[in-house]
């Protein structure tokens, strides 16, 4: 029986979830049905933003509104008929009436345990927060690392962040050589949390114009990574630098190990892992690529083999990721895994 999904928030991640679902129908359709989408914007605006995307281009399937439904077709075949809802408060959303199993919480607002639980008061059985949570949840999941924890008895789950989904599989893989310390710089495209022009923001640096500045700020991935991999406690630190591009990010880490691997050891480990155990999660390239080359890549991270470096016991590793498409695919992967636990 397919898992019935509801999406709350049809912004960047919400729309990427639907696009990822449509792109991977042969993989996702056997396990998942997207039943409903809730957003406070009007349906015509949501339809337009779904069909035309400045970063990812046109949708690639026919889409229109019929009554309160979003209809999606390709070559005359109906792919989805999705109920569109327009409620501000989670307690007013008819998840129960629609038989929703899992709500993907993608507004960025309901990130505490209590706030996410409001969806369950409306009848949803489980909630996956599409962001790092504000407090403790029943499980913080990184695909390829601890997804065996997923089951239907966990009320509130966090999909952590796109950066955590990239960083944790990398560090989990490298731990075979015994990590002594890690420093991370996350170089990230702008997000909707930033401003076009200077204006008030709780983070004074994020208050500055996103298109005119390189902006240092904090990264939620540090605490989230330690939550998933407790051995990193006291060994991992880092920050984020927001840059004026629309999509794709990279993590630049410097690692010191207990042992003495060679650069070839690290390269072989990462290449082998990307081709085997984590082949859906991690990729590896020796091509001299730039950020736009990774737009639309579904992996959580892509190791840049041309940027692997060593200085004595320090190793520098660079990994790219599409912070929208890669993350959306991981959230859907979580739902597929949940569906298989029935």
C-alpha positions as CSV (number, residue, x, y, z in Angstrom):
1,X,0.0,0.0,0.0
2,X,1.4,3.4,-1.0
3,X,2.3,6.0,1.6
4,X,0.0,9.1,1.3
5,X,1.9,12.3,1.5
6,X,1.0,15.9,2.3
7,X,3.3,18.8,1.7
8,X,3.0,21.9,3.9
9,X,4.7,24.8,2.3
10,X,5.2,25.1,-1.5
11,X,8.3,27.2,-1.6
12,X,11.7,26.2,-2.9
13,X,11.8,22.8,-1.2
14,X,8.1,22.0,-1.5
15,X,8.2,22.6,-5.3
16,X,11.4,20.6,-5.6
17,X,9.8,17.7,-3.8
18,X,7.0,17.6,-6.4
19,X,9.5,18.0,-9.3
20,X,11.7,15.3,-7.8
21,X,8.7,13.0,-7.5
22,X,7.7,13.6,-11.1
23,X,11.3,13.1,-12.3
24,X,11.6,9.8,-10.4
25,X,8.1,8.4,-11.0
26,X,9.5,5.0,-11.9
27,X,11.2,4.9,-8.5
28,X,8.8,6.7,-6.2
29,X,5.4,6.0,-7.7
30,X,5.3,2.4,-6.5
31,X,5.7,3.6,-2.9
32,X,4.3,7.1,-2.6
33,X,1.3,9.2,-3.5
34,X,1.4,13.0,-3.1
35,X,-2.2,13.6,-2.1
36,X,-2.3,17.3,-1.0
37,X,-0.3,20.5,-0.9
38,X,-1.0,23.3,1.6
39,X,0.3,26.9,1.2
40,X,-0.9,30.3,2.1
41,X,-0.3,31.6,-1.5
42,X,-3.1,31.5,-4.0
43,X,-3.3,28.5,-6.4
44,X,-2.6,30.4,-9.6
45,X,0.6,31.8,-8.2
46,X,1.7,28.3,-7.0
47,X,0.9,26.8,-10.4
48,X,3.0,29.5,-12.2
49,X,6.0,29.1,-9.9
50,X,5.8,25.3,-10.3
51,X,5.7,25.5,-14.1
52,X,8.5,28.1,-14.5
53,X,11.6,28.0,-12.4
54,X,14.5,30.5,-12.8
55,X,17.0,27.9,-11.7
56,X,15.6,24.5,-12.9
57,X,13.7,25.6,-16.0
58,X,10.2,24.6,-17.2
59,X,8.4,21.8,-15.4
60,X,8.4,19.3,-18.4
61,X,4.8,18.1,-17.8
62,X,1.4,19.7,-18.4
63,X,0.0,21.3,-15.3
64,X,-3.3,23.1,-14.7
65,X,-5.9,23.8,-12.0
66,X,-9.3,22.1,-11.9
67,X,-11.6,23.0,-9.1
68,X,-9.3,22.8,-6.0
69,X,-6.9,20.3,-7.6
70,X,-3.5,20.5,-9.4
71,X,-3.6,18.3,-12.4
72,X,-0.4,17.0,-13.9
73,X,-0.3,15.1,-17.2
74,X,2.3,13.9,-19.7
75,X,1.5,12.7,-23.2
76,X,-2.1,12.7,-22.3
77,X,-1.6,10.4,-19.2
78,X,-2.6,11.8,-15.8
79,X,0.3,11.6,-13.4
80,X,-1.1,13.2,-10.3
81,X,-4.3,14.9,-9.1
82,X,-3.3,16.8,-6.0
83,X,-5.6,18.6,-3.6
84,X,-4.6,22.2,-3.0
85,X,-5.3,23.6,0.4
86,X,-5.0,27.2,1.7
87,X,-4.6,27.2,5.5
88,X,-2.3,29.2,7.7
89,X,-2.5,27.1,10.8
90,X,-1.6,23.4,10.8
91,X,-4.6,22.6,13.0
92,X,-6.9,23.8,10.2
93,X,-5.5,21.5,7.5
94,X,-7.7,18.5,6.7
95,X,-4.9,15.9,6.8
96,X,-7.1,13.4,8.6
97,X,-10.0,13.7,6.2
98,X,-7.5,13.1,3.3
99,X,-5.9,10.0,5.0
100,X,-2.4,11.5,5.1
101,X,0.2,9.3,6.5
102,X,3.2,11.7,6.4
103,X,3.3,15.5,6.2
104,X,6.5,17.0,4.8
105,X,6.8,20.2,6.7
106,X,8.5,22.6,4.3
107,X,7.5,26.1,5.4
108,X,10.6,26.7,7.6
109,X,8.3,27.9,10.4
110,X,7.0,24.8,12.2
111,X,10.4,23.4,13.2
112,X,10.0,22.8,16.9
113,X,8.6,19.5,18.2
114,X,5.4,21.1,19.5
115,X,4.8,23.1,16.3
116,X,5.4,20.1,14.1
117,X,3.0,18.1,16.2
118,X,0.2,20.4,15.3
119,X,0.0,18.4,12.0
120,X,-0.8,15.3,14.0
121,X,-3.6,17.1,15.8
122,X,-5.1,17.5,12.3
123,X,-4.9,13.8,11.6
124,X,-1.5,13.2,10.0
125,X,0.3,10.1,11.4
126,X,3.9,11.3,11.0
127,X,5.7,14.5,10.3
128,X,9.1,15.0,8.5
129,X,10.5,18.4,9.1
130,X,12.4,19.5,6.0
131,X,15.0,21.4,7.9
132,X,17.2,21.2,11.0
133,X,14.8,21.1,14.0
134,X,14.7,23.8,16.7
135,X,14.8,21.2,19.5
136,X,14.9,17.5,20.0
137,X,12.8,15.3,17.8
138,X,12.2,11.6,17.7
139,X,14.8,11.0,15.1
140,X,17.2,13.1,12.9
141,X,17.8,11.1,9.8
142,X,20.7,11.2,7.3
143,X,20.1,8.8,4.4
144,X,23.0,6.3,4.0
145,X,24.0,6.7,7.6
146,X,21.2,6.1,10.1
147,X,18.1,5.5,7.9
148,X,17.7,2.1,9.5
149,X,16.1,4.0,12.4
150,X,13.1,5.0,10.3
151,X,9.9,3.3,11.2
152,X,6.2,4.2,11.5
153,X,6.2,4.7,15.3
154,X,8.3,7.9,15.2
155,X,5.9,10.8,15.3
156,X,8.3,13.7,14.5
157,X,11.3,13.1,12.3
158,X,13.8,15.7,11.0
159,X,15.4,15.5,7.6
160,X,18.1,17.9,9.1
161,X,19.5,20.1,6.3
162,X,20.9,19.8,2.8
163,X,24.4,20.5,4.2
164,X,24.0,17.8,7.0
165,X,22.9,15.3,4.4
166,X,26.1,16.1,2.5
167,X,28.5,16.3,5.5
168,X,27.5,13.3,7.6
169,X,27.9,10.6,4.9
170,X,31.3,12.0,4.2
171,X,32.5,12.0,7.8
172,X,30.9,8.6,8.5
173,X,32.9,7.2,5.6
174,X,36.2,8.9,6.7
175,X,35.8,7.6,10.3
176,X,37.4,4.3,9.1
177,X,40.7,6.2,9.6
178,X,39.7,7.6,12.9
179,X,38.8,11.3,12.8
180,X,40.7,13.5,15.3
181,X,39.2,16.9,14.2
182,X,37.3,18.5,11.4
183,X,36.9,22.1,10.3
184,X,34.2,22.8,7.8
185,X,33.3,25.8,5.6
186,X,30.0,25.5,3.9
187,X,29.8,27.7,0.8
188,X,26.1,28.1,0.1
189,X,23.9,29.8,-2.4
190,X,21.4,32.4,-1.2
191,X,18.2,31.3,0.4
192,X,14.8,32.9,0.9
193,X,15.8,33.7,4.5
194,X,18.1,36.4,3.1
195,X,17.2,39.9,1.8
196,X,17.6,41.4,-1.6
197,X,18.5,44.8,-0.1
198,X,19.8,45.7,3.3
199,X,17.0,45.4,5.9
200,X,16.5,44.3,9.5
201,X,17.3,40.7,10.3
202,X,18.1,38.9,13.6
203,X,21.5,38.0,12.1
204,X,23.2,41.3,11.3
205,X,25.2,39.8,8.4
206,X,22.1,38.2,6.8
207,X,20.5,41.6,7.1
208,X,22.8,42.7,4.2
209,X,22.0,42.5,0.5
210,X,22.4,38.9,-0.7
211,X,23.3,39.8,-4.3
212,X,26.0,42.2,-3.3
213,X,27.9,40.4,-0.6
214,X,29.8,37.3,0.5
215,X,28.2,36.7,3.9
216,X,29.7,34.7,6.7
217,X,27.1,33.2,9.0
218,X,26.4,30.2,11.2
219,X,25.6,26.6,10.0
220,X,23.0,24.4,11.6
221,X,24.8,21.4,10.2
222,X,27.4,21.4,13.0
223,X,25.0,20.6,15.8
224,X,22.9,18.4,13.6
225,X,25.9,16.3,12.5
226,X,27.0,15.7,16.1
227,X,23.4,14.6,16.9
228,X,23.6,12.0,14.2
229,X,27.3,11.0,14.8
230,X,28.0,11.5,18.5
231,X,31.7,10.6,18.0
232,X,32.1,14.1,16.4
233,X,31.3,15.8,19.8
234,X,34.2,18.3,20.4
235,X,35.9,17.3,17.1
236,X,33.7,19.3,14.6
237,X,33.3,23.0,14.0
238,X,32.6,25.3,11.1
239,X,30.5,28.0,9.6
240,X,28.7,29.0,6.4
241,X,29.5,31.6,3.8
242,X,26.6,32.7,1.7
243,X,27.5,33.7,-1.9
244,X,25.4,35.5,-4.5
245,X,24.4,32.5,-6.6
246,X,20.9,31.0,-6.9
247,X,21.6,27.3,-6.3
248,X,24.3,24.7,-5.5
249,X,26.6,24.6,-2.5
250,X,29.8,22.9,-1.5
251,X,31.4,21.9,1.8
252,X,35.2,22.4,2.2
253,X,36.5,20.3,5.1
254,X,39.9,20.0,6.6
255,X,40.4,16.7,8.5
256,X,43.1,15.3,10.8
257,X,43.1,11.6,11.5
258,X,44.4,9.4,14.4
259,X,46.0,7.2,11.8
260,X,48.2,8.1,8.8
261,X,46.3,7.4,5.6
262,X,47.9,8.6,2.3
263,X,46.1,10.9,-0.2
264,X,45.6,7.9,-2.4
265,X,44.0,6.0,0.5
266,X,41.4,8.8,0.9
267,X,40.8,9.0,-2.8
268,X,40.3,5.3,-3.2
269,X,38.0,5.1,-0.2
270,X,35.8,7.9,-1.5
271,X,35.7,6.6,-5.0
272,X,34.9,3.1,-3.9
273,X,32.2,4.2,-1.5
274,X,30.5,6.3,-4.2
275,X,30.4,3.3,-6.5
276,X,29.2,0.8,-4.0
277,X,27.6,1.4,-0.6
278,X,26.6,5.0,-1.1
279,X,26.1,5.0,-4.9
280,X,22.7,6.8,-4.6
281,X,24.0,9.2,-2.0
282,X,27.5,10.1,-3.0
283,X,29.1,10.6,-6.3
284,X,32.7,11.3,-7.3
285,X,34.2,13.3,-10.2
286,X,37.6,14.1,-11.5
287,X,36.3,16.6,-14.0
288,X,37.2,20.3,-13.5
289,X,33.6,21.5,-12.8
290,X,32.0,24.6,-11.4
291,X,28.8,25.0,-9.3
292,X,26.3,25.3,-12.2
293,X,27.4,21.9,-13.5
294,X,25.7,20.3,-10.4
295,X,22.3,21.9,-10.9
296,X,19.8,19.1,-10.9
297,X,22.1,16.5,-9.4
298,X,20.2,14.1,-7.2
299,X,23.1,13.0,-5.0
300,X,23.6,14.3,-1.4
301,X,27.2,15.1,-2.3
302,X,29.6,14.8,-5.2
303,X,33.3,14.5,-4.2
304,X,35.6,16.8,-6.3
305,X,38.6,14.6,-6.9
306,X,40.6,17.5,-8.4
307,X,40.5,19.3,-5.1
308,X,41.7,16.6,-2.7
309,X,44.8,17.8,-0.9
310,X,47.2,16.8,1.8
311,X,49.6,18.8,4.0
312,X,51.3,16.6,6.5
313,X,48.4,15.1,8.6
314,X,45.8,17.5,7.3
315,X,43.5,16.5,4.4
316,X,41.3,18.9,2.5
317,X,38.2,17.6,0.8
318,X,35.7,19.5,-1.3
319,X,32.2,18.1,-2.0
320,X,29.4,19.7,-4.1
321,X,25.7,19.4,-3.8
322,X,22.5,20.8,-5.3
323,X,21.0,22.1,-2.1
324,X,17.5,21.9,-3.5
325,X,17.2,18.9,-5.7
326,X,19.6,16.6,-3.7
327,X,17.8,17.4,-0.5
328,X,14.3,16.9,-2.0
329,X,15.3,13.5,-3.2
330,X,16.5,12.5,0.3
331,X,13.2,13.6,1.8
332,X,11.4,11.4,-0.7
333,X,13.8,8.5,0.0
334,X,12.9,8.8,3.7
335,X,9.2,8.4,2.8
336,X,10.0,5.4,0.6
337,X,11.8,3.8,3.5
338,X,8.9,4.5,5.9
339,X,6.5,3.0,3.4
340,X,8.5,-0.2,3.3
341,X,8.3,-0.5,7.1
342,X,4.5,-1.1,6.9
